[in-house]
Amino acid sequence: MKNKILDSEIEVLTLNDNVVKKLKNNNINYVKDLWSLSRKDLKNLNFSDRDIQGIIIKLQLKGLDLNKKKYWYFYQYFYYILF
C-alpha cells in the first residue's frame, strides 16, 4: 500500500512558513523529496537544529521519518490492536 502523503506537497506537514520557503528554495516541493534527505543533508542546506527537529516531528506525525523510514505499518498494527 502506497502512502499518499509522499506525493503531497510539503505544505501538508504544516511546517513553519520560513522552513517551507527554505525547502522550496532548495527545490524540495514534495514530502517524498524531504523524506529522502538525512539530518546531515538538511544541515548542509543551513537548517537549524530546531528546524530539523520540527521537520522530524511533523514527518513522524504522518508515519514517516528522514532517510526514507516508514512507520505506517507500525501505526496500522497498533490501530487494529487498540480499536
C-alpha positions as CSV (number, residue, x, y, z in Angstrom):
1,M,0.0,0.0,0.0
2,K,1.5,3.3,-1.1
3,N,1.5,6.2,1.4
4,K,-0.4,9.1,-0.3
5,I,1.4,11.6,1.9
6,L,4.6,11.1,0.0
7,D,3.1,12.5,-3.2
8,S,1.7,15.5,-1.3
9,E,3.2,19.0,-1.3
10,I,5.2,19.9,1.8
11,E,2.5,22.3,3.0
12,V,0.6,19.2,4.2
13,L,3.1,18.9,7.0
14,T,2.1,22.4,8.4
15,L,5.7,23.4,8.9
16,N,6.8,26.9,9.8
17,D,6.4,29.3,6.8
18,N,10.2,30.1,6.9
19,V,11.0,26.4,6.8
20,V,8.6,25.8,3.8
21,K,10.1,28.8,2.0
22,K,13.7,27.5,2.6
23,L,12.7,24.0,1.4
24,K,11.1,25.3,-1.8
25,N,14.2,27.5,-2.5
26,N,16.1,24.2,-2.4
27,N,13.7,22.5,-4.8
28,I,12.2,20.4,-2.1
29,N,8.5,20.7,-3.0
30,Y,7.0,17.3,-2.1
31,V,7.1,15.2,1.1
32,K,8.9,12.5,-0.8
33,D,11.7,14.9,-1.6
34,L,12.1,15.8,2.1
35,W,11.6,12.2,3.3
36,S,14.6,11.1,1.3
37,L,17.0,13.5,3.0
38,S,19.1,12.9,6.1
39,R,19.6,15.2,9.0
40,K,23.1,15.9,7.6
41,D,21.6,16.9,4.2
42,L,19.4,19.4,6.0
43,K,22.3,20.8,8.0
44,N,24.2,21.3,4.7
45,L,21.2,23.3,3.5
46,N,21.7,25.5,6.5
47,F,18.7,24.4,8.5
48,S,19.0,24.9,12.3
49,D,18.7,22.0,14.7
50,R,15.4,23.4,15.8
51,D,14.1,23.5,12.2
52,I,15.3,19.9,11.7
53,Q,13.7,18.7,14.9
54,G,10.4,20.4,13.8
55,I,10.6,18.7,10.4
56,I,11.3,15.3,12.0
57,I,8.3,15.7,14.4
58,K,5.9,16.7,11.5
59,L,7.1,13.7,9.4
60,Q,6.7,11.3,12.3
61,L,3.1,12.5,12.9
62,K,2.5,11.3,9.3
63,G,4.2,8.0,9.9
64,L,7.4,8.9,8.2
65,D,11.0,9.9,9.1
66,L,14.1,11.1,7.4
67,N,16.2,8.7,5.4
68,K,13.1,7.1,3.8
69,K,11.9,5.4,7.0
70,K,8.2,4.5,7.2
71,Y,6.3,3.8,10.3
72,W,2.9,3.4,8.6
73,Y,2.7,-0.4,9.1
74,F,3.6,0.1,12.8
75,Y,0.7,2.6,13.2
76,Q,-1.7,0.3,11.4
77,Y,-0.8,-2.6,13.6
78,F,-1.4,-0.7,16.8
79,Y,-4.6,0.9,15.4
80,Y,-6.1,-2.6,14.9
81,I,-5.0,-3.7,18.4
82,L,-6.5,-0.6,20.1
83,F,-9.7,-0.3,18.1
